[in-house]
């Protein structure tokens, strides 16, 4: 399988005209209906594509949301206990995903959630008072009880992030996975200031299951314009629109 640095794809117009024509392989597992971020199988239609996706249209606690009108609350800090990870990168046709080895976890509300993977969206899926960031990274964790804890971090334009460069440079551009002996440090993708929003929500992709304890950092980290553009060359848009908050509350730990 041909593998080339994502950063070197800037200006590669032949591939950019159809970035996923050759990258449609999905992660291993049970096959389900094809979905995308636009057209007849885009977000407005996800709930109609497969019975398993019904929550995408009928759910009342869907994600992402616009993080506004939060209620200040005295809640514990999000505590992350993440270890350096060997590169294990999957380009699955929907995003760039970094799979993680066992042993890393976060503590949320006194509960342990083990880190499974983290992946990226362009532009950000969550908004803050209507503001959308260039990108967002989601750290997906799972508890012993089976529910998920997802930690979201916004990526704003600014200084280049070395960890992002390492990931981008090792992506299998035409789809599939790539593993290596290089280590990355997930903690380098967290802001120094750890204030965050909390709410109950869902997966932001089909099947949109409402099993997610969301924590979204209020402060972004920075990535360079070149790093943003490199990702956008592969994924021009892979963000679900914000969903109705309905009767939910957003808590803010500031």
C-alpha positions in Angstrom: 0.0 0.0 0.0 1.4 3.4 -1.0 2.1 5.6 2.0 3.1 9.2 1.8 3.4 12.1 4.3 0.2 14.0 4.6 2.3 17.2 4.9 3.7 16.5 1.5 0.3 16.4 0.0 0.0 20.1 -0.1 -0.4 21.0 -3.7 -1.0 17.4 -4.9 -4.1 18.4 -6.9 -4.7 15.0 -8.5 -5.4 13.3 -5.2 -7.2 16.3 -3.6 -9.8 16.3 -6.4 -11.1 13.0 -4.9 -9.4 12.5 -1.5 -11.3 9.3 -0.6 -11.8 7.6 -3.9 -9.0 5.2 -2.8 -9.6 5.4 0.9 -12.9 3.8 1.6 -11.8 0.9 3.7 -13.5 0.9 7.1 -12.2 -0.3 10.4 -12.5 -4.0 11.0 -15.9 -5.1 12.5 -19.5 -5.6 11.6 -20.4 -3.9 8.3 -23.1 -1.3 8.4 -24.7 1.1 5.9 -22.3 3.5 4.2 -22.5 7.0 5.6 -20.7 10.3 4.9 -20.7 14.0 5.7 -22.7 15.2 2.7 -25.3 14.3 0.1 -27.9 11.5 0.4 -25.9 9.7 3.1 -24.9 12.8 5.0 -25.9 13.7 8.6 -29.5 14.7 7.8 -30.1 11.2 6.5 -28.0 9.1 8.9 -31.1 7.9 10.8 -32.7 6.5 7.6 -29.7 4.6 6.4 -29.8 1.7 8.9 -32.1 0.7 11.7 -29.0 0.7 13.9 -28.6 4.4 13.2 -32.1 5.4 14.4 -30.8 7.4 17.4 -29.1 9.8 14.9 -32.6 11.2 14.1 -34.7 10.2 17.1 -32.3 10.7 20.0 -32.8 13.5 22.5 -29.2 13.7 23.8 -27.2 14.0 20.6 -23.8 15.5 20.0 -22.1 17.8 19.2 -23.7 20.9 20.7 -23.0 24.6 21.0 -21.4 25.0 24.4 -23.2 28.1 25.6 -25.2 29.0 28.7 -23.1 26.8 30.9 -23.8 26.5 34.7 -20.7 27.0 36.8 -20.2 23.9 39.0 -17.7 22.7 41.5 -16.7 19.5 39.8 -13.4 17.6 39.9 -10.8 18.2 37.3 -10.4 15.8 34.5 -7.4 13.7 35.4 -5.5 12.0 32.6 -3.0 9.2 33.1 -1.8 8.7 29.6 1.3 6.8 28.6 3.5 7.4 25.6 2.2 5.4 22.7 3.7 3.6 19.8 2.4 4.8 16.5 -0.7 2.9 15.4 -2.6 5.1 12.9 -5.7 4.2 10.9 -7.0 6.3 8.0 -10.5 4.8 7.9 -12.2 7.0 5.3 -13.9 9.2 7.9 -10.9 10.4 9.9 -7.3 9.9 11.0 -7.5 7.7 14.1 -4.6 6.8 16.5 -5.2 3.6 18.3 -3.7 3.3 21.8 -2.2 0.5 23.8 -3.7 -0.6 27.2 -2.7 1.2 30.3 -3.7 4.8 29.7 -6.9 6.1 31.3 -8.7 9.2 32.6 -10.7 9.7 35.8 -14.0 11.5 35.4 -16.4 11.9 38.3 -14.3 9.5 40.2 -14.6 6.8 37.6 -11.9 5.2 35.5 -12.2 5.3 31.7 -9.6 3.5 29.7 -8.2 5.2 26.6 -9.0 3.4 23.3 -8.2 5.8 20.6 -8.2 9.4 19.5 -9.2 11.0 16.2 -9.7 14.3 14.5 -12.4 16.4 13.0 -12.2 19.4 10.6 -13.7 21.8 11.4 -14.5 21.4 15.1 -17.7 19.6 15.9 -18.5 21.5 19.1 -18.8 25.2 19.2 -18.3 27.6 22.1 -20.9 30.4 22.1 -21.3 29.9 18.3 -17.5 30.0 17.6 -16.2 27.1 15.6 -12.5 26.1 15.7 -10.4 24.9 12.7 -10.2 21.4 14.2 -11.0 19.2 17.2 -9.5 16.0 18.6 -11.6 13.4 20.5 -10.0 11.1 23.0 -12.3 8.1 23.3 -12.3 6.2 26.6 -14.5 3.3 27.9 -15.5 2.4 31.4 -15.7 -1.1 32.9 -19.5 -0.7 32.7 -19.4 -0.1 29.0 -20.2 3.6 28.7 -17.9 6.1 27.1 -16.0 9.1 28.3 -14.8 11.4 25.5 -12.5 14.3 26.1 -12.6 16.9 23.4 -9.8 19.4 22.7 -10.1 22.3 20.2 -7.3 23.0 17.8 -6.7 26.7 16.9 -4.3 28.2 14.3 -1.0 29.2 15.8 2.3 27.5 16.5 3.0 24.1 14.9 2.5 21.0 17.2 5.3 18.5 16.9 3.1 15.5 17.9 0.6 16.4 15.1 3.5 16.5 12.6 4.6 13.0 13.7 1.1 11.7 13.2 0.5 13.4 9.9 3.8 12.3 8.5 3.0 8.6 9.2 -0.6 8.5 7.8 -1.3 5.9 5.0 -2.8 8.6 2.7 -4.6 6.1 0.4 -6.3 4.5 3.4 -5.6 1.7 5.9 -3.3 1.4 8.9 0.3 2.0 9.7 2.2 1.0 12.7 5.7 1.9 13.8 8.2 2.0 16.6 8.1 5.8 17.0 6.5 7.0 20.2 4.1 9.9 20.6 3.0 11.6 23.8 -0.8 12.2 23.9 -0.5 14.6 26.8 1.1 17.0 24.4 -2.3 17.4 22.8 -3.8 18.9 26.0 -3.9 22.6 26.9 -2.1 23.8 30.0 -5.2 25.4 31.4 -7.7 22.6 32.1 -11.1 24.3 32.5 -13.8 22.3 30.7 -17.4 21.8 29.9 -19.4 18.8 30.8 -22.6 17.3 29.4 -24.4 14.0 28.6 -24.4 13.2 24.9 -23.7 10.7 22.1 -21.3 9.5 19.5 -21.0 12.2 16.8 -21.0 9.5 14.1 -23.4 6.6 13.4 -24.9 4.8 15.3 -25.0 8.0 17.4 -25.4 6.0 20.6 -26.3 8.1 23.6 -23.7 6.6 25.9 -21.1 9.4 26.1 -20.0 11.4 29.1 -18.5 14.4 27.4 -15.8 16.7 28.7 -14.7 19.4 26.3 -11.7 21.6 27.2 -12.5 25.3 27.0 -9.0 26.3 25.9 -7.5 25.1 22.6 -4.1 23.9 21.7 -2.4 25.3 18.6 -1.5 23.8 15.3 -0.1 25.6 12.3 -2.0 26.6 9.2 0.1 24.1 7.2 -1.0 21.3 9.6 -4.7 22.3 9.3 -4.4 22.4 5.5 -2.7 19.1 5.4 -5.6 17.4 7.2 -8.1 19.3 5.2 -6.6 18.0 2.0 -7.7 14.5 3.1 -10.8 15.5 5.0 -12.3 18.8 3.6 -15.2 18.4 6.1 -15.8 15.7 8.6 -17.8 17.4 11.3 -21.4 16.7 12.2 -23.5 19.9 12.7 -24.4 20.9 16.2 -27.5 19.3 17.7 -30.3 20.6 19.8 -29.6 20.7 23.5 -33.2 19.8 24.4 -33.5 19.5 28.2 -29.9 19.0 28.9 -27.6 21.2 31.0 -24.1 22.1 30.3 -21.8 22.4 33.3 -18.7 24.5 33.4 -15.6 23.8 35.5 -13.8 27.1 35.4 
